[in-house]
Amino acid sequence: MTILERISRPGADGGPADAELIERSRHEPEAFAAVFDRHADRVHHYLARRAGPTEADDLLSATFLTAFEQRDRFDAARSPAGALPWLMGIATNLLRGHRRAEARRWDVLARARLDPAEPSPAERVAARVDATVAARPLVDVLTDLPQGDRDALLLLAWADLTYEEIAAALEIPIGTVRSRIHRVRTRLRAAVPSQPNAETE
């Protein structure tokens, strides 16, 4: 278990569990600050990867404001891992409002150029063409994914949630999470052109 995993587990930092903090915050609102302190970095990291660093700060604020306002709806039985899946679910719902901007971001990433240290102009052009050609099928697949499939994939890849935590975050059965991830992986494998063996070149 990594240090990050240990400190993000409810109560692992020596403090009360998330459920206890949220329950206490119903009568002592300042108790919710400990939930923020415990999970803000991971939620912000996920939001920054999905929406960009500029949007992440606003979305983080909106996520925790929504969580605070809806803390009576937190169900500890559905989130035995603590508040993180619940917070990621709120963040994911807020991100749905940014879907068009996210699709544009994928397009920009596909056209981004890779700058090795002082390449010649011909090498830069070749590198850009290669990167664009290689990334385009992946970007197309990611852009065309149904929202639920994309949310499950990005919660797995960028928020580093388990299948159980993704199910709690999206409020769907774990079997649905497994099918979505399998479906996405199949589409991504089909989109990646097979690479020639480097030893035969």
VEXGULO-487223 format. One line per field, with one value per residue: x, y, z of N, C-alpha, C in turn; residue number from 0. Coordinates in pm, 1 decimal, padded with zeros to 6 digits. Layout:
! VEXGULO-487223
nu: X ...
nv: Y ...
nw: Z ...
cau: X ...
cav: Y ...
caw: Z ...
cu: X ...
cv: Y ...
cw: Z ...
i: NUM ...
//
This chain:
! VEXGULO-487223
nu: 00085.2 00060.1 00186.2 00008.8 -00228.2 -00263.3 -00298.6 -00527.6 -00729.7 -01027.8 -01006.5 -00748.1 -00551.0 -00535.3 -00737.9 -01097.3 -01327.6 -01453.0 -01736.9 -01811.2 -01716.3 -01873.6 -02127.7 -02099.0 -02066.1 -02317.6 -02419.5 -02206.8 -02080.7 -01814.9 -01669.5 -01668.6 -01455.6 -01237.8 -01291.9 -01262.3 -00987.0 -00874.7 -00940.7 -00926.8 -00696.7 -00677.9 -00924.9 -00898.3 -00678.6 -00789.6 -00994.4 -00838.5 -00706.2 -00917.5 -01051.4 -00867.4 -00619.5 -00704.1 -00984.9 -01016.9 -00987.8 -01221.6 -01413.2 -01346.6 -01413.6 -01689.0 -01755.6 -01704.3 -01871.8 -02121.5 -02115.9 -02109.5 -02356.7 -02522.0 -02473.6 -02639.4 -02731.1 -02528.3 -02431.5 -02305.1 -02307.1 -02312.1 -02066.8 -01823.6 -01552.4 -01512.4 -01554.4 -01447.5 -01525.8 -01791.8 -01747.3 -01603.6 -01803.2 -01978.3 -01807.1 -01773.3 -02033.2 -02053.8 -01861.9 -01985.1 -02123.8 -01930.0 -01871.4 -01853.6 -01636.6 -01441.9 -01428.1 -01320.3 -01073.3 -00954.1 -00920.5 -00734.5 -00518.3 -00459.1 -00355.1 -00135.0 00208.5 00512.9 00811.3 01123.0 01458.2 01593.9 01538.4 01580.7 01414.4 01288.5 01275.6 01104.3 00866.0 00818.1 00788.6 00558.8 00368.4 00376.8 00292.3 00036.9 -00088.2 -00071.0 -00209.4 -00462.4 -00661.0 -00707.3 -00795.8 -01028.2 -01178.7 -01199.7 -01334.1 -01573.0 -01687.2 -01962.5 -02099.7 -02118.5 -01943.1 -01701.4 -01677.0 -01646.8 -01405.2 -01221.8 -01239.9 -01124.3 -00867.9 -00760.6 -00848.3 -00784.5 -00954.0 -01104.5 -01294.5 -01517.0 -01529.9 -01577.6 -01828.5 -01973.8 -01929.2 -02055.5 -02300.6 -02395.5 -02436.8 -02168.2 -02119.3 -02197.7 -02000.4 -01778.9 -01854.2 -01857.5 -01588.4 -01463.0 -01577.1 -01475.0 -01197.8 -01181.6 -01259.6 -01051.4 -00826.7 -00883.2 -00857.9 -00592.7 -00323.6 -00142.4 00189.4 00496.9 00746.1 01020.1 01270.5 01283.8 01310.2
nv: -00117.6 00218.3 00538.2 00741.4 00594.7 00506.3 00747.0 00845.6 00680.3 00646.8 00782.8 00692.9 00874.0 00909.6 01059.2 01109.2 00891.1 00947.0 00932.3 00982.2 01244.6 01379.5 01333.7 01468.0 01724.9 01807.7 01927.9 02072.5 02264.6 02334.7 02102.8 01974.2 02068.7 01902.3 01686.3 01805.3 01876.2 01621.0 01505.2 01687.2 01724.3 01487.8 01494.7 01738.5 01681.3 01486.7 01643.4 01840.4 01690.6 01615.4 01854.5 02055.5 02271.9 02534.5 02532.9 02346.4 02445.3 02600.7 02401.4 02226.8 02379.4 02400.6 02131.4 02064.1 02250.2 02162.2 01904.8 01973.4 02104.2 01891.5 01704.9 01565.8 01366.3 01185.2 00851.2 00629.7 00354.0 00293.3 00384.7 00247.5 00288.5 00542.7 00901.7 00967.5 00828.8 00923.8 01201.5 01207.6 01124.4 01344.0 01537.2 01428.9 01449.2 01728.5 01775.3 01681.1 01890.8 02017.1 01886.3 01948.3 02127.0 01953.9 01772.4 01940.4 01980.3 01724.8 01720.7 01927.1 01818.3 01608.6 01742.1 01854.6 01938.0 01755.0 01840.4 01753.9 01790.4 02051.6 01966.5 01918.2 02118.6 01942.0 01707.6 01793.6 01834.2 01573.3 01441.6 01568.0 01492.8 01212.5 01192.6 01303.9 01129.3 00888.8 00951.3 01036.0 00822.7 00729.7 00959.9 01005.9 00779.8 00824.6 01069.6 00998.4 00824.3 00705.2 00909.7 00787.2 00567.2 00700.8 00845.7 00634.8 00520.2 00736.5 00784.7 00553.1 00562.0 00824.7 00916.1 00706.9 00522.2 00228.0 -00044.9 -00084.6 00160.8 00330.2 00241.1 00324.8 00601.3 00670.1 00574.4 00322.9 -00027.7 -00259.6 -00446.3 -00311.4 -00118.7 -00283.5 -00383.6 -00146.2 -00059.0 -00276.6 -00261.2 -00011.2 -00060.5 -00255.9 -00106.9 00081.9 -00083.2 -00176.8 00058.7 00128.9 00121.2 -00166.5 -00198.3 -00215.2 -00460.8 -00350.6 -00466.4 -00573.8 -00369.8
nw: 00000.0 -00089.6 00028.3 -00038.3 -00071.1 00192.7 00338.1 00221.3 00291.4 00481.8 00800.4 00824.1 00864.5 01128.6 01217.7 01254.1 01076.1 00741.9 00724.5 00987.2 01017.1 00827.8 00931.2 01177.7 01076.8 01017.9 01239.8 01327.4 01115.8 01048.3 01074.5 00834.3 00695.7 00739.7 00574.7 00328.6 00346.9 00350.2 00101.4 -00112.6 -00276.2 -00437.9 -00572.3 -00704.4 -00870.6 -01043.8 -01160.7 -01287.8 -01480.1 -01639.6 -01710.6 -01731.5 -01583.5 -01526.6 -01515.5 -01315.7 -01051.3 -01009.9 -01051.0 -00845.3 -00621.1 -00667.5 -00650.1 -00378.4 -00254.5 -00345.0 -00230.4 00041.4 00064.9 00009.3 00204.9 00374.4 00215.7 00188.0 00191.3 00394.3 00384.2 00114.6 00040.5 00152.7 00140.8 00215.6 00172.8 -00074.4 -00326.3 -00345.2 -00360.3 -00601.0 -00771.8 -00759.7 -00867.0 -01123.0 -01223.2 -01235.0 -01426.6 -01652.7 -01755.9 -01890.1 -02122.5 -02400.9 -02405.6 -02315.6 -02528.3 -02721.9 -02601.1 -02623.1 -02896.2 -02931.8 -02791.6 -02961.6 -03175.5 -03069.1 -03061.6 -03039.0 -02892.2 -02925.6 -02793.1 -02958.0 -03244.5 -03597.6 -03852.4 -04033.3 -03882.0 -03679.6 -03822.0 -03914.1 -03666.2 -03566.2 -03755.7 -03723.9 -03453.0 -03465.6 -03644.8 -03499.1 -03261.5 -03340.2 -03397.8 -03134.6 -03004.4 -03150.5 -03073.4 -02793.6 -02791.1 -02911.5 -02733.5 -02538.3 -02277.8 -02018.8 -02043.9 -02090.8 -01850.8 -01664.3 -01756.1 -01722.3 -01449.5 -01362.4 -01486.9 -01441.3 -01191.2 -01041.2 -00918.9 -00777.6 -00924.6 -00761.6 -00627.3 -00842.1 -00917.1 -00692.5 -00712.6 -00955.1 -00908.4 -01001.0 -01081.6 -01005.2 -01202.4 -01431.3 -01443.1 -01495.8 -01750.6 -01899.1 -01885.6 -02007.4 -02263.9 -02348.6 -02343.6 -02541.9 -02768.1 -02772.1 -02811.7 -03067.8 -03208.0 -03196.9 -03404.9 -03509.4 -03401.1 -03574.9 -03511.5 -03331.0 -03353.2 -03605.0 -03777.3
cau: 00000.0 00141.2 00156.7 -00113.5 -00342.0 -00283.2 -00352.9 -00658.3 -00828.5 -01098.2 -00955.4 -00610.6 -00460.6 -00549.0 -00858.8 -01222.4 -01365.8 -01529.8 -01879.0 -01823.9 -01697.2 -01990.8 -02236.9 -02073.0 -02080.9 -02460.1 -02441.0 -02087.4 -02040.5 -01669.8 -01612.5 -01657.4 -01323.7 -01146.2 -01319.3 -01194.5 -00841.6 -00837.2 -00967.0 -00921.6 -00587.1 -00711.1 -01035.3 -00842.5 -00596.1 -00884.0 -01059.2 -00738.9 -00679.7 -01034.8 -01098.8 -00757.7 -00589.7 -00779.4 -01121.3 -01017.0 -01008.9 -01363.8 -01488.4 -01319.8 -01498.7 -01827.9 -01770.9 -01714.8 -01992.2 -02233.2 -02106.1 -02150.5 -02500.9 -02592.4 -02412.0 -02744.2 -02754.3 -02415.0 -02469.5 -02182.1 -02319.9 -02277.8 -01927.7 -01743.2 -01414.9 -01509.4 -01624.1 -01384.6 -01610.5 -01905.0 -01696.4 -01570.8 -01931.0 -02023.4 -01716.6 -01804.4 -02159.2 -02024.5 -01784.8 -02074.8 -02157.1 -01814.1 -01839.6 -01808.5 -01500.4 -01354.1 -01407.3 -01224.2 -00942.1 -00899.0 -00879.1 -00610.5 -00412.2 -00422.8 -00276.4 -00019.0 00334.2 00614.2 00934.4 01246.3 01561.0 01650.6 01539.4 01582.2 01277.7 01232.8 01243.1 00984.7 00750.2 00795.6 00738.9 00420.1 00285.1 00368.3 00211.3 -00101.1 -00138.5 -00083.2 -00306.5 -00594.7 -00761.0 -00740.6 -00876.3 -01160.7 -01249.3 -01232.0 -01433.7 -01700.1 -01739.7 -02078.0 -02057.3 -02100.8 -01820.8 -01587.7 -01665.3 -01590.9 -01264.6 -01139.3 -01233.0 -01026.7 -00733.3 -00710.5 -00877.5 -00727.8 -01054.7 -01130.1 -01425.5 -01617.9 -01540.6 -01641.0 -01971.4 -02030.5 -01923.5 -02153.8 -02426.1 -02433.6 -02386.3 -02029.4 -02120.5 -02205.3 -01865.7 -01693.2 -01886.8 -01814.8 -01442.0 -01429.7 -01617.6 -01379.5 -01068.8 -01195.4 -01258.0 -00917.7 -00736.4 -00913.6 -00817.7 -00446.9 -00264.3 -00037.1 00321.8 00593.2 00845.8 01135.4 01389.8 01284.6 01331.1
cav: 00000.0 00338.9 00641.8 00809.2 00508.9 00503.6 00871.9 00877.5 00591.8 00715.2 00762.6 00642.3 00979.8 00920.2 01134.9 01034.1 00845.7 01045.5 00927.4 01049.1 01387.9 01431.9 01333.2 01576.1 01854.1 01845.8 02014.9 02156.7 02275.1 02344.1 01967.1 01933.1 02111.5 01786.8 01607.0 01880.3 01860.2 01482.2 01458.5 01792.8 01705.5 01383.5 01543.0 01842.4 01614.8 01428.1 01752.3 01905.7 01603.4 01612.2 01985.2 02151.2 02332.9 02657.9 02496.7 02255.5 02517.4 02632.8 02276.7 02175.8 02457.8 02360.1 01994.4 02062.9 02324.1 02069.2 01800.1 02031.4 02128.3 01762.9 01610.2 01479.8 01255.6 01092.9 00720.3 00557.8 00213.4 00285.5 00427.3 00198.5 00338.6 00681.1 01001.8 00992.8 00794.1 01016.3 01329.1 01188.4 01121.8 01483.4 01602.5 01376.5 01511.2 01867.3 01771.3 01654.6 02021.5 02064.5 01784.2 02007.9 02178.4 01838.7 01720.1 02030.7 01954.8 01603.8 01757.6 02004.5 01723.6 01529.5 01825.5 01909.2 01890.5 01707.9 01911.9 01700.9 01894.1 02110.4 01886.6 01994.4 02143.9 01820.1 01615.3 01845.2 01806.7 01428.2 01407.0 01615.4 01407.0 01082.6 01204.6 01325.8 01004.4 00789.0 00991.2 01062.6 00718.1 00726.2 01078.7 00981.7 00684.6 00889.6 01174.0 00936.9 00735.6 00753.1 00979.8 00693.7 00490.5 00790.5 00873.6 00516.0 00508.6 00841.8 00761.7 00445.5 00600.0 00950.5 00931.3 00587.2 00456.6 00086.3 -00066.0 -00064.7 00304.6 00388.4 00207.9 00415.1 00739.1 00689.3 00517.0 00216.3 -00156.7 -00287.8 -00517.4 -00209.5 -00061.0 -00381.4 -00387.4 -00020.8 -00059.6 -00377.2 -00205.6 00094.5 -00123.2 -00321.3 -00001.3 00141.1 -00180.7 -00179.4 00186.0 00142.9 00041.1 -00254.9 -00141.5 -00313.6 -00499.0 -00261.2 -00541.8 -00609.2 -00249.3
caw: 00000.0 -00099.2 00127.5 -00082.0 -00039.3 00337.2 00391.5 00165.6 00350.4 00588.7 00933.9 00821.9 00908.9 01272.7 01246.8 01240.4 00942.7 00664.6 00761.1 01116.4 00993.6 00757.3 01028.7 01272.2 01008.9 01014.0 01355.6 01336.0 00974.8 01030.8 01071.2 00693.6 00646.7 00744.1 00453.5 00222.0 00362.1 00323.6 -00035.3 -00214.0 -00372.9 -00535.7 -00655.6 -00791.5 -00971.9 -01139.2 -01234.3 -01373.5 -01594.2 -01726.5 -01757.5 -01739.6 -01453.6 -01504.5 -01475.7 -01200.8 -00925.3 -00998.2 -01037.2 -00710.5 -00530.6 -00690.4 -00600.3 -00232.5 -00217.1 -00366.7 -00128.5 00169.8 00060.9 -00001.1 00297.8 00431.6 00121.8 00190.3 00242.9 00430.4 00344.8 -00028.9 00024.6 00265.5 00126.8 00260.0 00093.3 -00203.8 -00441.9 -00346.4 -00411.3 -00742.2 -00842.0 -00771.3 -00962.6 -01256.5 -01265.9 -01273.4 -01551.3 -01766.5 -01811.8 -01965.7 -02223.2 -02527.4 -02385.7 -02304.4 -02663.7 -02785.6 -02538.7 -02686.6 -03030.7 -02918.4 -02754.9 -03079.4 -03265.2 -02997.5 -03119.3 -02946.0 -02922.0 -02869.8 -02778.4 -03079.3 -03367.0 -03722.6 -03898.1 -04094.1 -03773.3 -03611.9 -03907.0 -03910.5 -03533.5 -03556.4 -03840.4 -03657.4 -03331.8 -03506.2 -03703.6 -03393.3 -03159.8 -03396.3 -03372.8 -02992.4 -02975.2 -03207.8 -02987.7 -02666.7 -02816.4 -02949.4 -02628.8 -02461.3 -02156.3 -01908.4 -02067.5 -02070.8 -01707.2 -01598.4 -01796.0 -01664.7 -01305.2 -01344.6 -01532.2 -01389.2 -01048.3 -00979.5 -00835.5 -00804.5 -00986.9 -00657.0 -00602.4 -00960.3 -00905.4 -00591.9 -00762.9 -01062.6 -00861.3 -01093.1 -01034.0 -01040.3 -01330.7 -01536.4 -01451.7 -01564.8 -01894.2 -01962.8 -01898.7 -02109.1 -02393.4 -02383.4 -02374.3 -02672.8 -02870.3 -02777.9 -02876.3 -03211.1 -03268.1 -03197.7 -03512.4 -03459.4 -03421.4 -03621.8 -03412.3 -03344.6 -03386.6 -03747.1 -03858.6
cu: 00089.7 00101.9 00027.2 -00235.9 -00369.7 -00346.5 -00488.9 -00766.2 -00895.6 -01040.5 -00810.5 -00510.7 -00469.2 -00673.1 -00982.6 -01248.6 -01450.7 -01676.4 -01902.8 -01810.7 -01820.2 -02110.4 -02220.9 -02097.5 -02225.9 -02493.4 -02325.2 -02030.7 -01889.1 -01603.0 -01593.5 -01522.3 -01224.2 -01168.3 -01251.9 -01043.8 -00795.2 -00844.4 -00949.0 -00812.8 -00622.1 -00824.6 -00983.3 -00759.0 -00684.5 -00948.2 -00962.5 -00709.8 -00797.1 -01068.2 -00988.2 -00740.3 -00670.0 -00919.6 -01124.5 -01043.5 -01156.8 -01447.3 -01466.5 -01407.9 -01644.1 -01854.2 -01790.5 -01832.5 -02114.9 -02233.0 -02152.6 -02301.5 -02580.6 -02538.6 -02513.9 -02771.4 -02638.0 -02457.4 -02342.8 -02189.0 -02284.2 -02131.9 -01843.4 -01597.9 -01403.2 -01579.7 -01566.3 -01470.8 -01731.5 -01863.1 -01662.0 -01698.0 -01986.9 -01938.6 -01747.9 -01934.5 -02137.7 -01948.3 -01874.1 -02118.7 -02046.1 -01777.8 -01789.9 -01666.4 -01400.9 -01326.1 -01308.6 -01083.7 -00876.3 -00847.5 -00747.3 -00494.2 -00366.3 -00334.7 -00152.0 00108.9 00429.6 00745.4 01054.3 01350.1 01620.4 01653.2 01545.7 01437.4 01213.8 01193.0 01118.5 00859.4 00717.3 00737.1 00593.3 00326.5 00266.2 00277.3 00064.4 -00163.0 -00163.2 -00194.6 -00448.0 -00695.5 -00802.1 -00829.1 -01017.4 -01241.8 -01291.6 -01339.7 -01571.6 -01759.8 -01868.3 -02029.6 -02031.3 -01974.5 -01698.4 -01567.8 -01602.1 -01441.8 -01177.8 -01134.6 -01132.9 -00884.9 -00679.4 -00737.6 -00827.1 -00825.3 -01063.6 -01265.9 -01537.1 -01638.7 -01605.4 -01791.2 -02039.6 -02035.1 -02032.4 -02292.2 -02482.2 -02381.3 -02243.0 -02020.2 -02126.4 -02069.2 -01775.3 -01723.1 -01842.7 -01664.2 -01400.3 -01460.6 -01517.7 -01244.8 -01072.3 -01188.9 -01119.6 -00818.3 -00758.0 -00864.0 -00666.9 -00390.3 -00153.1 00097.9 00415.0 00695.1 00972.1 01260.7 01397.3 01308.4 01476.4
cv: 00123.8 00437.5 00711.7 00726.1 00510.3 00632.6 00906.0 00783.9 00664.7 00680.5 00718.0 00747.1 01001.1 00997.5 01049.2 00993.8 00952.2 01049.7 01000.4 01201.3 01450.0 01437.6 01449.4 01712.7 01898.2 01940.8 02112.0 02170.7 02279.1 02206.1 01918.0 01972.2 01995.5 01695.5 01674.3 01857.8 01721.0 01447.7 01562.8 01769.5 01602.1 01426.8 01648.5 01780.5 01554.6 01537.6 01820.5 01821.0 01602.8 01747.4 02087.3 02222.8 02459.3 02628.3 02417.6 02327.1 02549.8 02507.1 02213.6 02249.0 02415.1 02220.0 01993.8 02145.3 02233.8 01960.3 01852.9 02050.3 01998.1 01660.5 01522.0 01358.4 01156.7 00963.7 00639.7 00411.4 00193.8 00320.7 00378.8 00246.0 00483.5 00772.2 01019.8 00949.5 00886.6 01151.0 01319.6 01181.9 01261.6 01556.1 01557.8 01435.8 01656.1 01872.4 01746.7 01785.1 02078.9 01969.0 01843.8 02061.8 02063.1 01778.7 01808.7 02007.7 01830.7 01638.1 01835.9 01912.0 01642.8 01610.2 01883.6 01852.9 01850.6 01773.0 01844.1 01812.2 01929.9 02018.9 01977.7 02020.5 02019.7 01719.3 01661.8 01814.9 01657.7 01385.2 01449.4 01528.1 01270.8 01088.4 01222.2 01198.5 00900.9 00823.9 01003.9 00950.1 00709.8 00843.1 01059.8 00887.4 00752.5 00996.2 01113.5 00844.6 00792.0 00811.1 00884.4 00611.1 00576.9 00821.2 00755.9 00502.2 00611.7 00835.7 00650.3 00495.4 00723.7 00971.5 00811.0 00521.4 00309.2 00074.0 -00040.6 00084.9 00375.7 00362.7 00300.6 00558.4 00765.9 00636.4 00416.4 00084.2 -00181.8 -00363.8 -00420.8 -00142.9 -00155.1 -00384.2 -00261.4 -00019.7 -00159.7 -00323.3 -00098.7 00034.5 -00191.2 -00217.5 00060.7 00046.2 -00183.3 -00052.7 00201.4 00056.8 -00045.9 -00197.0 -00248.2 -00341.2 -00418.4 -00337.8 -00574.9 -00489.2 -00229.0
cw: 00000.0 00010.2 00091.5 -00048.4 00110.7 00387.3 00334.2 00217.4 00466.9 00725.4 00939.1 00868.0 01059.5 01313.7 01230.2 01094.7 00874.7 00707.3 00893.2 01100.1 00926.6 00850.9 01127.1 01207.6 00997.3 01127.6 01376.2 01194.7 00952.4 01028.3 00927.5 00635.1 00646.0 00623.4 00334.0 00229.3 00320.8 00174.4 -00145.6 -00318.7 -00478.7 -00627.8 -00753.2 -00903.6 -01081.6 -01224.7 -01330.5 -01495.9 -01691.2 -01787.4 -01774.1 -01608.1 -01424.6 -01452.7 -01345.7 -01069.1 -00904.4 -00977.4 -00899.5 -00609.2 -00543.1 -00636.5 -00449.4 -00181.7 -00232.0 -00260.0 00007.1 00174.1 00060.5 00099.3 00367.9 00343.0 00117.5 00258.5 00268.0 00388.6 00197.5 -00054.7 00141.7 00259.0 00171.6 00160.9 -00046.1 -00322.8 -00456.6 -00404.0 -00559.8 -00826.7 -00862.5 -00875.0 -01105.0 -01309.2 -01307.8 -01405.7 -01673.2 -01832.9 -01898.4 -02079.9 -02354.7 -02516.0 -02376.6 -02442.8 -02739.7 -02731.1 -02600.2 -02825.8 -03027.9 -02882.9 -02875.4 -03173.9 -03198.9 -03057.1 -03008.5 -02985.8 -02856.3 -02865.8 -02913.5 -03202.8 -03489.7 -03763.4 -03960.2 -03986.7 -03698.3 -03692.5 -03902.0 -03776.5 -03517.0 -03636.9 -03774.1 -03535.2 -03366.5 -03561.1 -03594.2 -03295.2 -03214.1 -03372.4 -03225.4 -02953.9 -03029.4 -03120.7 -02858.0 -02683.4 -02843.2 -02843.1 -02569.9 -02328.2 -02040.6 -01921.8 -02041.7 -01923.1 -01633.6 -01629.5 -01725.1 -01512.1 -01273.8 -01372.8 -01461.7 -01241.5 -00969.8 -00882.2 -00872.8 -00872.4 -00885.0 -00630.5 -00720.8 -00954.9 -00805.0 -00643.8 -00865.7 -01026.7 -00961.4 -01037.6 -01082.2 -01172.2 -01448.3 -01554.5 -01529.8 -01714.5 -01965.4 -01985.4 -02006.0 -02249.4 -02440.1 -02422.2 -02510.8 -02784.4 -02884.4 -02844.9 -03027.2 -03281.0 -03279.5 -03309.8 -03456.5 -03498.2 -03475.7 -03512.6 -03436.4 -03386.7 -03535.0 -03835.0 -03890.9
i: 0 1 2 3 4 5 6 7 8 9 10 11 12 13 14 15 16 17 18 19 20 21 22 23 24 25 26 27 28 29 30 31 32 33 34 35 36 37 38 39 40 41 42 43 44 45 46 47 48 49 50 51 52 53 54 55 56 57 58 59 60 61 62 63 64 65 66 67 68 69 70 71 72 73 74 75 76 77 78 79 80 81 82 83 84 85 86 87 88 89 90 91 92 93 94 95 96 97 98 99 100 101 102 103 104 105 106 107 108 109 110 111 112 113 114 115 116 117 118 119 120 121 122 123 124 125 126 127 128 129 130 131 132 133 134 135 136 137 138 139 140 141 142 143 144 145 146 147 148 149 150 151 152 153 154 155 156 157 158 159 160 161 162 163 164 165 166 167 168 169 170 171 172 173 174 175 176 177 178 179 180 181 182 183 184 185 186 187 188 189 190 191 192 193 194 195 196 197 198 199 200
//
